[in-house]
Structures are given as C-alpha cells and as structure tokens.
Amino acid sequence: MGRIDKGVNCSVVGCSEKAIRSISSEDASQAKLNIGDAKRAYLCKTHYKELKKHLRKDRRLQKWRWNQ
C-alpha cells in the first residue's frame, strides 16, 4: 500500500486535492510546478494533466532536435 492509496494530498503549493500520481521532483521542475523541496511530487488530476501537456511539448521539441 503506497502513499497515494493512503490518501496523500497534492504536493503543488496551494492545492489541497487528493493525489492520483507520483512523479520525480525532476520532472515536476521541468514542468515548472512549484512543489517545494520534496524528492517525490504527488499530483492531483488537474496538475498531472498540466504536467503531461508541458512534458509532451518538451519531448516533441527534443525529438525534432535529435532528428536534424
């Protein structure tokens, strides 16, 4: 049983919703989410959606750079 199953809240400053995903702090910092000084970031549904959008753009740009 992990922390999400136990009911941890979202790690983003100012959010108090229940977390659905756990990601590394490095990925959260790349997506410019303010999580403080934690090793793991626990994200709610809305913040996870923002993370996916931002990382998708970064990965697409990085893929284009490698193919040239």
PDB file of N, H, CA, C and O in Angstrom:
ATOM      1  N   MET A   1       0.843  -1.172   0.000  1.00  0.00           N
ATOM      2  CA  MET A   1       0.000   0.000   0.000  1.00  0.00           C
ATOM      3  C   MET A   1       0.887   1.234   0.000  1.00  0.00           C
ATOM      4  O   MET A   1       1.700   1.435   0.903  1.00  0.00           O
ATOM      5  N   GLY A   2       0.719   2.049  -1.018  1.00  0.00           N
ATOM      6  H   GLY A   2       0.059   1.887  -1.751  1.00  0.00           H
ATOM      7  CA  GLY A   2       1.548   3.227  -1.169  1.00  0.00           C
ATOM      8  C   GLY A   2       0.920   4.462  -0.547  1.00  0.00           C
ATOM      9  O   GLY A   2      -0.152   4.409   0.056  1.00  0.00           O
ATOM     10  N   ARG A   3       1.616   5.560  -0.712  1.00  0.00           N
ATOM     11  H   ARG A   3       2.486   5.603  -1.202  1.00  0.00           H
ATOM     12  CA  ARG A   3       1.140   6.814  -0.132  1.00  0.00           C
ATOM     13  C   ARG A   3      -0.132   7.318  -0.804  1.00  0.00           C
ATOM     14  O   ARG A   3      -0.985   7.911  -0.144  1.00  0.00           O
ATOM     15  N   ILE A   4      -0.266   7.092  -2.094  1.00  0.00           N
ATOM     16  H   ILE A   4       0.427   6.611  -2.630  1.00  0.00           H
ATOM     17  CA  ILE A   4      -1.456   7.559  -2.806  1.00  0.00           C
ATOM     18  C   ILE A   4      -2.684   6.793  -2.323  1.00  0.00           C
ATOM     19  O   ILE A   4      -3.753   7.375  -2.146  1.00  0.00           O
ATOM     20  N   ASP A   5      -2.530   5.485  -2.111  1.00  0.00           N
ATOM     21  H   ASP A   5      -1.661   5.012  -2.255  1.00  0.00           H
ATOM     22  CA  ASP A   5      -3.636   4.684  -1.592  1.00  0.00           C
ATOM     23  C   ASP A   5      -4.028   5.124  -0.181  1.00  0.00           C
ATOM     24  O   ASP A   5      -5.184   4.988   0.220  1.00  0.00           O
ATOM     25  N   LYS A   6      -3.069   5.647   0.560  1.00  0.00           N
ATOM     26  H   LYS A   6      -2.130   5.758   0.235  1.00  0.00           H
ATOM     27  CA  LYS A   6      -3.355   6.110   1.924  1.00  0.00           C
ATOM     28  C   LYS A   6      -4.030   7.477   1.934  1.00  0.00           C
ATOM     29  O   LYS A   6      -4.588   7.874   2.957  1.00  0.00           O
ATOM     30  N   GLY A   7      -3.991   8.211   0.812  1.00  0.00           N
ATOM     31  H   GLY A   7      -3.538   7.888  -0.019  1.00  0.00           H
ATOM     32  CA  GLY A   7      -4.712   9.471   0.707  1.00  0.00           C
ATOM     33  C   GLY A   7      -3.858  10.708   0.867  1.00  0.00           C
ATOM     34  O   GLY A   7      -4.270  11.653   1.539  1.00  0.00           O
ATOM     35  N   VAL A   8      -2.680  10.727   0.269  1.00  0.00           N
ATOM     36  H   VAL A   8      -2.345   9.959  -0.277  1.00  0.00           H
ATOM     37  CA  VAL A   8      -1.819  11.908   0.342  1.00  0.00           C
ATOM     38  C   VAL A   8      -2.390  13.010  -0.546  1.00  0.00           C
ATOM     39  O   VAL A   8      -3.019  12.727  -1.566  1.00  0.00           O
ATOM     40  N   ASN A   9      -2.169  14.262  -0.158  1.00  0.00           N
ATOM     41  H   ASN A   9      -1.659  14.491   0.671  1.00  0.00           H
ATOM     42  CA  ASN A   9      -2.662  15.401  -0.929  1.00  0.00           C
ATOM     43  C   ASN A   9      -1.649  15.815  -1.984  1.00  0.00           C
ATOM     44  O   ASN A   9      -0.498  15.380  -1.962  1.00  0.00           O
ATOM     45  N   CYS A  10      -2.084  16.651  -2.898  1.00  0.00           N
ATOM     46  H   CYS A  10      -3.019  17.004  -2.917  1.00  0.00           H
ATOM     47  CA  CYS A  10      -1.248  17.156  -3.983  1.00  0.00           C
ATOM     48  C   CYS A  10      -0.082  17.969  -3.408  1.00  0.00           C
ATOM     49  O   CYS A  10      -0.264  18.722  -2.451  1.00  0.00           O
ATOM     50  N   SER A  11       1.105  17.818  -3.985  1.00  0.00           N
ATOM     51  H   SER A  11       1.253  17.206  -4.762  1.00  0.00           H
ATOM     52  CA  SER A  11       2.308  18.488  -3.500  1.00  0.00           C
ATOM     53  C   SER A  11       2.466  19.916  -3.999  1.00  0.00           C
ATOM     54  O   SER A  11       3.317  20.651  -3.498  1.00  0.00           O
ATOM     55  N   VAL A  12       1.673  20.320  -4.967  1.00  0.00           N
ATOM     56  H   VAL A  12       0.981  19.723  -5.374  1.00  0.00           H
ATOM     57  CA  VAL A  12       1.789  21.668  -5.518  1.00  0.00           C
ATOM     58  C   VAL A  12       1.332  22.670  -4.460  1.00  0.00           C
ATOM     59  O   VAL A  12       0.310  22.477  -3.803  1.00  0.00           O
ATOM     60  N   VAL A  13       2.102  23.731  -4.311  1.00  0.00           N
ATOM     61  H   VAL A  13       2.933  23.888  -4.845  1.00  0.00           H
ATOM     62  CA  VAL A  13       1.799  24.750  -3.307  1.00  0.00           C
ATOM     63  C   VAL A  13       0.445  25.387  -3.605  1.00  0.00           C
ATOM     64  O   VAL A  13       0.206  25.868  -4.713  1.00  0.00           O
ATOM     65  N   GLY A  14      -0.438  25.387  -2.610  1.00  0.00           N
ATOM     66  H   GLY A  14      -0.244  24.997  -1.710  1.00  0.00           H
ATOM     67  CA  GLY A  14      -1.751  25.998  -2.755  1.00  0.00           C
ATOM     68  C   GLY A  14      -2.850  25.040  -3.169  1.00  0.00           C
ATOM     69  O   GLY A  14      -4.006  25.454  -3.256  1.00  0.00           O
ATOM     70  N   CYS A  15      -2.544  23.785  -3.426  1.00  0.00           N
ATOM     71  H   CYS A  15      -1.604  23.448  -3.355  1.00  0.00           H
ATOM     72  CA  CYS A  15      -3.542  22.802  -3.843  1.00  0.00           C
ATOM     73  C   CYS A  15      -3.766  21.810  -2.703  1.00  0.00           C
ATOM     74  O   CYS A  15      -2.813  21.381  -2.052  1.00  0.00           O
ATOM     75  N   SER A  16      -5.019  21.450  -2.467  1.00  0.00           N
ATOM     76  H   SER A  16      -5.792  21.799  -2.996  1.00  0.00           H
ATOM     77  CA  SER A  16      -5.317  20.520  -1.376  1.00  0.00           C
ATOM     78  C   SER A  16      -6.144  19.327  -1.839  1.00  0.00           C
ATOM     79  O   SER A  16      -6.785  18.665  -1.023  1.00  0.00           O
ATOM     80  N   GLU A  17      -6.136  19.046  -3.132  1.00  0.00           N
ATOM     81  H   GLU A  17      -5.615  19.583  -3.795  1.00  0.00           H
ATOM     82  CA  GLU A  17      -6.873  17.904  -3.671  1.00  0.00           C
ATOM     83  C   GLU A  17      -6.097  16.614  -3.424  1.00  0.00           C
ATOM     84  O   GLU A  17      -4.905  16.650  -3.117  1.00  0.00           O
ATOM     85  N   LYS A  18      -6.766  15.490  -3.556  1.00  0.00           N
ATOM     86  H   LYS A  18      -7.734  15.461  -3.804  1.00  0.00           H
ATOM     87  CA  LYS A  18      -6.137  14.185  -3.372  1.00  0.00           C
ATOM     88  C   LYS A  18      -5.251  13.858  -4.572  1.00  0.00           C
ATOM     89  O   LYS A  18      -5.618  14.131  -5.715  1.00  0.00           O
ATOM     90  N   ALA A  19      -4.097  13.279  -4.311  1.00  0.00           N
ATOM     91  H   ALA A  19      -3.799  13.058  -3.382  1.00  0.00           H
ATOM     92  CA  ALA A  19      -3.149  12.937  -5.372  1.00  0.00           C
ATOM     93  C   ALA A  19      -3.568  11.654  -6.066  1.00  0.00           C
ATOM     94  O   ALA A  19      -4.124  10.746  -5.447  1.00  0.00           O
ATOM     95  N   ILE A  20      -3.291  11.594  -7.367  1.00  0.00           N
ATOM     96  H   ILE A  20      -2.839  12.331  -7.870  1.00  0.00           H
ATOM     97  CA  ILE A  20      -3.569  10.378  -8.137  1.00  0.00           C
ATOM     98  C   ILE A  20      -2.299   9.777  -8.725  1.00  0.00           C
ATOM     99  O   ILE A  20      -2.279   8.602  -9.089  1.00  0.00           O
ATOM    100  N   ARG A  21      -1.226  10.583  -8.820  1.00  0.00           N
ATOM    101  H   ARG A  21      -1.242  11.539  -8.524  1.00  0.00           H
ATOM    102  CA  ARG A  21       0.034  10.119  -9.410  1.00  0.00           C
ATOM    103  C   ARG A  21       1.212  10.603  -8.595  1.00  0.00           C
ATOM    104  O   ARG A  21       1.138  11.615  -7.898  1.00  0.00           O
ATOM    105  N   SER A  22       2.301   9.857  -8.696  1.00  0.00           N
ATOM    106  H   SER A  22       2.361   9.035  -9.261  1.00  0.00           H
ATOM    107  CA  SER A  22       3.556  10.227  -8.061  1.00  0.00           C
ATOM    108  C   SER A  22       4.618  10.308  -9.149  1.00  0.00           C
ATOM    109  O   SER A  22       4.768   9.385  -9.950  1.00  0.00           O
ATOM    110  N   ILE A  23       5.359  11.424  -9.176  1.00  0.00           N
ATOM    111  H   ILE A  23       5.238  12.174  -8.526  1.00  0.00           H
ATOM    112  CA  ILE A  23       6.409  11.601 -10.171  1.00  0.00           C
ATOM    113  C   ILE A  23       7.672  12.081  -9.471  1.00  0.00           C
ATOM    114  O   ILE A  23       7.643  12.440  -8.294  1.00  0.00           O
ATOM    115  N   SER A  24       8.766  12.082 -10.194  1.00  0.00           N
ATOM    116  H   SER A  24       8.789  11.790 -11.150  1.00  0.00           H
ATOM    117  CA  SER A  24      10.016  12.563  -9.616  1.00  0.00           C
ATOM    118  C   SER A  24       9.998  14.087  -9.537  1.00  0.00           C
ATOM    119  O   SER A  24       9.288  14.750 -10.293  1.00  0.00           O
ATOM    120  N   SER A  25      10.773  14.622  -8.632  1.00  0.00           N
ATOM    121  H   SER A  25      11.349  14.083  -8.017  1.00  0.00           H
ATOM    122  CA  SER A  25      10.829  16.075  -8.489  1.00  0.00           C
ATOM    123  C   SER A  25      11.482  16.720  -9.703  1.00  0.00           C
ATOM    124  O   SER A  25      11.202  17.877 -10.016  1.00  0.00           O
ATOM    125  N   GLU A  26      12.349  15.982 -10.387  1.00  0.00           N
ATOM    126  H   GLU A  26      12.576  15.042 -10.132  1.00  0.00           H
ATOM    127  CA  GLU A  26      12.998  16.497 -11.596  1.00  0.00           C
ATOM    128  C   GLU A  26      11.978  16.748 -12.703  1.00  0.00           C
ATOM    129  O   GLU A  26      12.033  17.778 -13.376  1.00  0.00           O
ATOM    130  N   ASP A  27      11.053  15.816 -12.894  1.00  0.00           N
ATOM    131  H   ASP A  27      11.008  14.980 -12.347  1.00  0.00           H
ATOM    132  CA  ASP A  27      10.006  16.003 -13.906  1.00  0.00           C
ATOM    133  C   ASP A  27       9.092  17.161 -13.538  1.00  0.00           C
ATOM    134  O   ASP A  27       8.667  17.919 -14.410  1.00  0.00           O
ATOM    135  N   ALA A  28       8.789  17.303 -12.266  1.00  0.00           N
ATOM    136  H   ALA A  28       9.134  16.688 -11.558  1.00  0.00           H
ATOM    137  CA  ALA A  28       7.927  18.401 -11.826  1.00  0.00           C
ATOM    138  C   ALA A  28       8.604  19.742 -12.034  1.00  0.00           C
ATOM    139  O   ALA A  28       7.945  20.717 -12.395  1.00  0.00           O
ATOM    140  N   SER A  29       9.901  19.805 -11.813  1.00  0.00           N
ATOM    141  H   SER A  29      10.436  19.013 -11.519  1.00  0.00           H
ATOM    142  CA  SER A  29      10.606  21.074 -12.008  1.00  0.00           C
ATOM    143  C   SER A  29      10.715  21.422 -13.489  1.00  0.00           C
ATOM    144  O   SER A  29      10.695  22.601 -13.845  1.00  0.00           O
ATOM    145  N   GLN A  30      10.829  20.420 -14.358  1.00  0.00           N
ATOM    146  H   GLN A  30      10.845  19.463 -14.069  1.00  0.00           H
ATOM    147  CA  GLN A  30      10.845  20.677 -15.799  1.00  0.00           C
ATOM    148  C   GLN A  30       9.511  21.231 -16.269  1.00  0.00           C
ATOM    149  O   GLN A  30       9.465  22.034 -17.200  1.00  0.00           O
ATOM    150  N   ALA A  31       8.431  20.809 -15.634  1.00  0.00           N
ATOM    151  H   ALA A  31       8.469  20.156 -14.877  1.00  0.00           H
ATOM    152  CA  ALA A  31       7.101  21.281 -15.995  1.00  0.00           C
ATOM    153  C   ALA A  31       6.746  22.574 -15.271  1.00  0.00           C
ATOM    154  O   ALA A  31       5.626  23.068 -15.398  1.00  0.00           O
ATOM    155  N   LYS A  32       7.687  23.120 -14.519  1.00  0.00           N
ATOM    156  H   LYS A  32       8.596  22.718 -14.416  1.00  0.00           H
ATOM    157  CA  LYS A  32       7.531  24.394 -13.812  1.00  0.00           C
ATOM    158  C   LYS A  32       6.398  24.366 -12.797  1.00  0.00           C
ATOM    159  O   LYS A  32       5.654  25.336 -12.653  1.00  0.00           O
ATOM    160  N   LEU A  33       6.274  23.230 -12.086  1.00  0.00           N
ATOM    161  H   LEU A  33       6.878  22.442 -12.202  1.00  0.00           H
ATOM    162  CA  LEU A  33       5.316  23.135 -10.989  1.00  0.00           C
ATOM    163  C   LEU A  33       6.040  23.436  -9.684  1.00  0.00           C
ATOM    164  O   LEU A  33       7.136  22.925  -9.454  1.00  0.00           O
ATOM    165  N   ASN A  34       5.449  24.248  -8.837  1.00  0.00           N
ATOM    166  H   ASN A  34       4.559  24.664  -9.023  1.00  0.00           H
ATOM    167  CA  ASN A  34       6.061  24.651  -7.576  1.00  0.00           C
ATOM    168  C   ASN A  34       5.732  23.610  -6.505  1.00  0.00           C
ATOM    169  O   ASN A  34       4.654  23.651  -5.912  1.00  0.00           O
ATOM    170  N   ILE A  35       6.661  22.672  -6.253  1.00  0.00           N
ATOM    171  H   ILE A  35       7.537  22.639  -6.735  1.00  0.00           H
ATOM    172  CA  ILE A  35       6.413  21.617  -5.272  1.00  0.00           C
ATOM    173  C   ILE A  35       7.244  21.781  -4.012  1.00  0.00           C
ATOM    174  O   ILE A  35       7.110  20.985  -3.082  1.00  0.00           O
ATOM    175  N   GLY A  36       8.081  22.774  -3.958  1.00  0.00           N
ATOM    176  H   GLY A  36       8.190  23.420  -4.713  1.00  0.00           H
ATOM    177  CA  GLY A  36       8.913  22.962  -2.781  1.00  0.00           C
ATOM    178  C   GLY A  36      10.200  22.165  -2.894  1.00  0.00           C
ATOM    179  O   GLY A  36      10.825  22.118  -3.954  1.00  0.00           O
ATOM    180  N   ASP A  37      10.595  21.535  -1.781  1.00  0.00           N
ATOM    181  H   ASP A  37      10.088  21.574  -0.920  1.00  0.00           H
ATOM    182  CA  ASP A  37      11.884  20.843  -1.713  1.00  0.00           C
ATOM    183  C   ASP A  37      11.725  19.342  -1.488  1.00  0.00           C
ATOM    184  O   ASP A  37      12.490  18.754  -0.724  1.00  0.00           O
ATOM    185  N   ALA A  38      10.752  18.716  -2.134  1.00  0.00           N
ATOM    186  H   ALA A  38      10.131  19.194  -2.755  1.00  0.00           H
ATOM    187  CA  ALA A  38      10.466  17.301  -1.934  1.00  0.00           C
ATOM    188  C   ALA A  38      11.209  16.436  -2.945  1.00  0.00           C
ATOM    189  O   ALA A  38      11.575  16.902  -4.024  1.00  0.00           O
ATOM    190  N   LYS A  39      11.428  15.166  -2.586  1.00  0.00           N
ATOM    191  H   LYS A  39      11.130  14.787  -1.710  1.00  0.00           H
ATOM    192  CA  LYS A  39      12.065  14.221  -3.505  1.00  0.00           C
ATOM    193  C   LYS A  39      11.061  13.678  -4.519  1.00  0.00           C
ATOM    194  O   LYS A  39      11.397  13.476  -5.686  1.00  0.00           O
ATOM    195  N   ARG A  40       9.840  13.445  -4.073  1.00  0.00           N
ATOM    196  H   ARG A  40       9.567  13.609  -3.125  1.00  0.00           H
ATOM    197  CA  ARG A  40       8.767  12.968  -4.935  1.00  0.00           C
ATOM    198  C   ARG A  40       7.672  14.014  -4.976  1.00  0.00           C
ATOM    199  O   ARG A  40       7.446  14.724  -3.995  1.00  0.00           O
ATOM    200  N   ALA A  41       7.002  14.110  -6.090  1.00  0.00           N
ATOM    201  H   ALA A  41       7.185  13.534  -6.886  1.00  0.00           H
ATOM    202  CA  ALA A  41       5.876  15.033  -6.228  1.00  0.00           C
ATOM    203  C   ALA A  41       4.617  14.203  -6.410  1.00  0.00           C
ATOM    204  O   ALA A  41       4.551  13.331  -7.277  1.00  0.00           O
ATOM    205  N   TYR A  42       3.629  14.483  -5.588  1.00  0.00           N
ATOM    206  H   TYR A  42       3.682  15.191  -4.884  1.00  0.00           H
ATOM    207  CA  TYR A  42       2.333  13.822  -5.688  1.00  0.00           C
ATOM    208  C   TYR A  42       1.370  14.819  -6.307  1.00  0.00           C
ATOM    209  O   TYR A  42       1.190  15.921  -5.789  1.00  0.00           O
ATOM    210  N   LEU A  43       0.748  14.430  -7.421  1.00  0.00           N
ATOM    211  H   LEU A  43       0.895  13.535  -7.842  1.00  0.00           H
ATOM    212  CA  LEU A  43      -0.065  15.368  -8.190  1.00  0.00           C
ATOM    213  C   LEU A  43      -1.520  14.929  -8.263  1.00  0.00           C
ATOM    214  O   LEU A  43      -1.831  13.742  -8.358  1.00  0.00           O
ATOM    215  N   CYS A  44      -2.405  15.927  -8.215  1.00  0.00           N
ATOM    216  H   CYS A  44      -2.152  16.891  -8.137  1.00  0.00           H
ATOM    217  CA  CYS A  44      -3.828  15.673  -8.409  1.00  0.00           C
ATOM    218  C   CYS A  44      -4.092  15.562  -9.913  1.00  0.00           C
ATOM    219  O   CYS A  44      -3.180  15.689 -10.729  1.00  0.00           O
ATOM    220  N   LYS A  45      -5.334  15.328 -10.252  1.00  0.00           N
ATOM    221  H   LYS A  45      -6.075  15.225  -9.588  1.00  0.00           H
ATOM    222  CA  LYS A  45      -5.693  15.109 -11.653  1.00  0.00           C
ATOM    223  C   LYS A  45      -5.394  16.331 -12.519  1.00  0.00           C
ATOM    224  O   LYS A  45      -4.866  16.181 -13.621  1.00  0.00           O
ATOM    225  N   THR A  46      -5.718  17.538 -12.048  1.00  0.00           N
ATOM    226  H   THR A  46      -6.146  17.660 -11.153  1.00  0.00           H
ATOM    227  CA  THR A  46      -5.530  18.738 -12.864  1.00  0.00           C
ATOM    228  C   THR A  46      -4.052  19.064 -13.052  1.00  0.00           C
ATOM    229  O   THR A  46      -3.637  19.436 -14.150  1.00  0.00           O
ATOM    230  N   HIS A  47      -3.256  18.930 -11.999  1.00  0.00           N
ATOM    231  H   HIS A  47      -3.593  18.628 -11.108  1.00  0.00           H
ATOM    232  CA  HIS A  47      -1.832  19.228 -12.127  1.00  0.00           C
ATOM    233  C   HIS A  47      -1.103  18.153 -12.943  1.00  0.00           C
ATOM    234  O   HIS A  47      -0.134  18.459 -13.637  1.00  0.00           O
ATOM    235  N   TYR A  48      -1.555  16.913 -12.866  1.00  0.00           N
ATOM    236  H   TYR A  48      -2.343  16.664 -12.302  1.00  0.00           H
ATOM    237  CA  TYR A  48      -0.960  15.860 -13.684  1.00  0.00           C
ATOM    238  C   TYR A  48      -1.237  16.121 -15.162  1.00  0.00           C
ATOM    239  O   TYR A  48      -0.391  15.855 -16.016  1.00  0.00           O
ATOM    240  N   LYS A  49      -2.430  16.644 -15.458  1.00  0.00           N
ATOM    241  H   LYS A  49      -3.118  16.860 -14.764  1.00  0.00           H
ATOM    242  CA  LYS A  49      -2.780  16.977 -16.834  1.00  0.00           C
ATOM    243  C   LYS A  49      -1.881  18.096 -17.361  1.00  0.00           C
ATOM    244  O   LYS A  49      -1.428  18.043 -18.504  1.00  0.00           O
ATOM    245  N   GLU A  50      -1.620  19.117 -16.521  1.00  0.00           N
ATOM    246  H   GLU A  50      -1.988  19.161 -15.592  1.00  0.00           H
ATOM    247  CA  GLU A  50      -0.706  20.193 -16.903  1.00  0.00           C
ATOM    248  C   GLU A  50       0.694  19.652 -17.158  1.00  0.00           C
ATOM    249  O   GLU A  50       1.351  20.042 -18.123  1.00  0.00           O
ATOM    250  N   LEU A  51       1.145  18.761 -16.299  1.00  0.00           N
ATOM    251  H   LEU A  51       0.611  18.443 -15.515  1.00  0.00           H
ATOM    252  CA  LEU A  51       2.474  18.153 -16.437  1.00  0.00           C
ATOM    253  C   LEU A  51       2.588  17.411 -17.762  1.00  0.00           C
ATOM    254  O   LEU A  51       3.582  17.560 -18.473  1.00  0.00           O
ATOM    255  N   LYS A  52       1.586  16.619 -18.096  1.00  0.00           N
ATOM    256  H   LYS A  52       0.779  16.498 -17.518  1.00  0.00           H
ATOM    257  CA  LYS A  52       1.625  15.862 -19.346  1.00  0.00           C
ATOM    258  C   LYS A  52       1.698  16.781 -20.557  1.00  0.00           C
ATOM    259  O   LYS A  52       2.443  16.506 -21.498  1.00  0.00           O
ATOM    260  N   LYS A  53       0.931  17.870 -20.543  1.00  0.00           N
ATOM    261  H   LYS A  53       0.326  18.093 -19.779  1.00  0.00           H
ATOM    262  CA  LYS A  53       0.957  18.803 -21.669  1.00  0.00           C
ATOM    263  C   LYS A  53       2.334  19.420 -21.836  1.00  0.00           C
ATOM    264  O   LYS A  53       2.859  19.493 -22.947  1.00  0.00           O
ATOM    265  N   HIS A  54       2.915  19.861 -20.735  1.00  0.00           N
ATOM    266  H   HIS A  54       2.489  19.802 -19.832  1.00  0.00           H
ATOM    267  CA  HIS A  54       4.211  20.525 -20.814  1.00  0.00           C
ATOM    268  C   HIS A  54       5.317  19.551 -21.225  1.00  0.00           C
ATOM    269  O   HIS A  54       6.150  19.881 -22.070  1.00  0.00           O
ATOM    270  N   LEU A  55       5.331  18.358 -20.636  1.00  0.00           N
ATOM    271  H   LEU A  55       4.655  18.090 -19.950  1.00  0.00           H
ATOM    272  CA  LEU A  55       6.375  17.398 -20.977  1.00  0.00           C
ATOM    273  C   LEU A  55       6.222  16.862 -22.395  1.00  0.00           C
ATOM    274  O   LEU A  55       7.211  16.505 -23.033  1.00  0.00           O
ATOM    275  N   ARG A  56       4.992  16.805 -22.889  1.00  0.00           N
ATOM    276  H   ARG A  56       4.188  17.096 -22.370  1.00  0.00           H
ATOM    277  CA  ARG A  56       4.770  16.366 -24.267  1.00  0.00           C
ATOM    278  C   ARG A  56       5.408  17.347 -25.238  1.00  0.00           C
ATOM    279  O   ARG A  56       6.038  16.938 -26.214  1.00  0.00           O
ATOM    280  N   LYS A  57       5.247  18.647 -24.974  1.00  0.00           N
ATOM    281  H   LYS A  57       4.736  18.979 -24.181  1.00  0.00           H
ATOM    282  CA  LYS A  57       5.856  19.663 -25.822  1.00  0.00           C
ATOM    283  C   LYS A  57       7.379  19.565 -25.775  1.00  0.00           C
ATOM    284  O   LYS A  57       8.041  19.640 -26.810  1.00  0.00           O
ATOM    285  N   ASP A  58       7.934  19.396 -24.571  1.00  0.00           N
ATOM    286  H   ASP A  58       7.397  19.335 -23.730  1.00  0.00           H
ATOM    287  CA  ASP A  58       9.388  19.297 -24.429  1.00  0.00           C
ATOM    288  C   ASP A  58       9.952  18.077 -25.147  1.00  0.00           C
ATOM    289  O   ASP A  58      10.991  18.154 -25.802  1.00  0.00           O
ATOM    290  N   ARG A  59       9.261  16.963 -25.016  1.00  0.00           N
ATOM    291  H   ARG A  59       8.417  16.900 -24.484  1.00  0.00           H
ATOM    292  CA  ARG A  59       9.743  15.735 -25.673  1.00  0.00           C
ATOM    293  C   ARG A  59       9.671  15.854 -27.187  1.00  0.00           C
ATOM    294  O   ARG A  59      10.556  15.374 -27.895  1.00  0.00           O
ATOM    295  N   ARG A  60       8.613  16.496 -27.686  1.00  0.00           N
ATOM    296  H   ARG A  60       7.894  16.886 -27.110  1.00  0.00           H
ATOM    297  CA  ARG A  60       8.474  16.684 -29.125  1.00  0.00           C
ATOM    298  C   ARG A  60       9.601  17.565 -29.665  1.00  0.00           C
ATOM    299  O   ARG A  60      10.190  17.257 -30.702  1.00  0.00           O
ATOM    300  N   LEU A  61       9.902  18.663 -28.960  1.00  0.00           N
ATOM    301  H   LEU A  61       9.424  18.913 -28.118  1.00  0.00           H
ATOM    302  CA  LEU A  61      10.993  19.543 -29.380  1.00  0.00           C
ATOM    303  C   LEU A  61      12.334  18.829 -29.330  1.00  0.00           C
ATOM    304  O   LEU A  61      13.164  18.990 -30.225  1.00  0.00           O
ATOM    305  N   GLN A  62      12.543  18.046 -28.289  1.00  0.00           N
ATOM    306  H   GLN A  62      11.868  17.916 -27.562  1.00  0.00           H
ATOM    307  CA  GLN A  62      13.796  17.312 -28.162  1.00  0.00           C
ATOM    308  C   GLN A  62      13.928  16.268 -29.280  1.00  0.00           C
ATOM    309  O   GLN A  62      15.019  16.054 -29.809  1.00  0.00           O
ATOM    310  N   LYS A  63      12.839  15.635 -29.626  1.00  0.00           N
ATOM    311  H   LYS A  63      11.952  15.809 -29.196  1.00  0.00           H
ATOM    312  CA  LYS A  63      12.840  14.644 -30.712  1.00  0.00           C
ATOM    313  C   LYS A  63      13.201  15.317 -32.037  1.00  0.00           C
ATOM    314  O   LYS A  63      13.972  14.772 -32.826  1.00  0.00           O
ATOM    315  N   TRP A  64      12.637  16.506 -32.274  1.00  0.00           N
ATOM    316  H   TRP A  64      12.011  16.948 -31.633  1.00  0.00           H
ATOM    317  CA  TRP A  64      12.951  17.240 -33.501  1.00  0.00           C
ATOM    318  C   TRP A  64      14.407  17.640 -33.547  1.00  0.00           C
ATOM    319  O   TRP A  64      15.017  17.610 -34.616  1.00  0.00           O
ATOM    320  N   ARG A  65      14.977  18.013 -32.421  1.00  0.00           N
ATOM    321  H   ARG A  65      14.481  18.038 -31.553  1.00  0.00           H
ATOM    322  CA  ARG A  65      16.385  18.395 -32.391  1.00  0.00           C
ATOM    323  C   ARG A  65      17.296  17.215 -32.723  1.00  0.00           C
ATOM    324  O   ARG A  65      18.300  17.378 -33.416  1.00  0.00           O
ATOM    325  N   TRP A  66      16.947  16.034 -32.231  1.00  0.00           N
ATOM    326  H   TRP A  66      16.131  15.902 -31.668  1.00  0.00           H
ATOM    327  CA  TRP A  66      17.781  14.864 -32.474  1.00  0.00           C
ATOM    328  C   TRP A  66      17.701  14.377 -33.912  1.00  0.00           C
ATOM    329  O   TRP A  66      18.654  13.787 -34.421  1.00  0.00           O
ATOM    330  N   ASN A  67      16.578  14.616 -34.570  1.00  0.00           N
ATOM    331  H   ASN A  67      15.803  15.095 -34.157  1.00  0.00           H
ATOM    332  CA  ASN A  67      16.394  14.121 -35.937  1.00  0.00           C
ATOM    333  C   ASN A  67      17.031  15.016 -36.992  1.00  0.00           C
ATOM    334  O   ASN A  67      17.071  14.631 -38.160  1.00  0.00           O
ATOM    335  N   GLN A  68      17.520  16.172 -36.634  1.00  0.00           N
ATOM    336  H   GLN A  68      17.487  16.485 -35.684  1.00  0.00           H
ATOM    337  CA  GLN A  68      18.112  17.054 -37.629  1.00  0.00           C
ATOM    338  C   GLN A  68      19.568  16.834 -37.792  1.00  0.00           C
ATOM    339  O   GLN A  68      20.207  17.507 -38.600  1.00  0.00           O
TER     340      GLN A  68
END
